[in-house]
């Protein structure tokens, strides 16, 4: 009797160029490694933060939609995260302070929110749930990083971060639903999310908090 093939055959997904994909993962990983470095943690912790932040969102997405976890299938992702941890370990933290890393993270956030949405749609996930998968792809790694570090997570801060990911993901889902080309959908959705996050970085734009219960 022939062995059974996998019950799940991965559908074609519009892929990021491999080098761009690894660069985006490296940027996310670096933000995680630097959090641990600022807390003066051991190299093991720095490396763990790099990996969790770099692949956390995509891992949760793949588990939820029933896809093979992407970085287990790719022999380069874990070594890239480890290399980033080494860089963070052996370089002064002050080298990475400033806006450049934030802008790179903003571009990665928008890009992976779109990619996560499109991948979920390719796996048959309904549009609204696929948009949520896009937000998870862009944000969960950072949320886990912040929770582990004992600091307010990006989910609990008023800055336009999760909102920017949601904008990119929603536009990606809408573009696919309207039958726009993949290239046009990518361009519009990534640009919109990156612009929103960039505006938040430049002008310190934040969402208003709840006013609370009215006083008696």
Beta strands, then each sheet from edge to edge (+ up, - down):
end
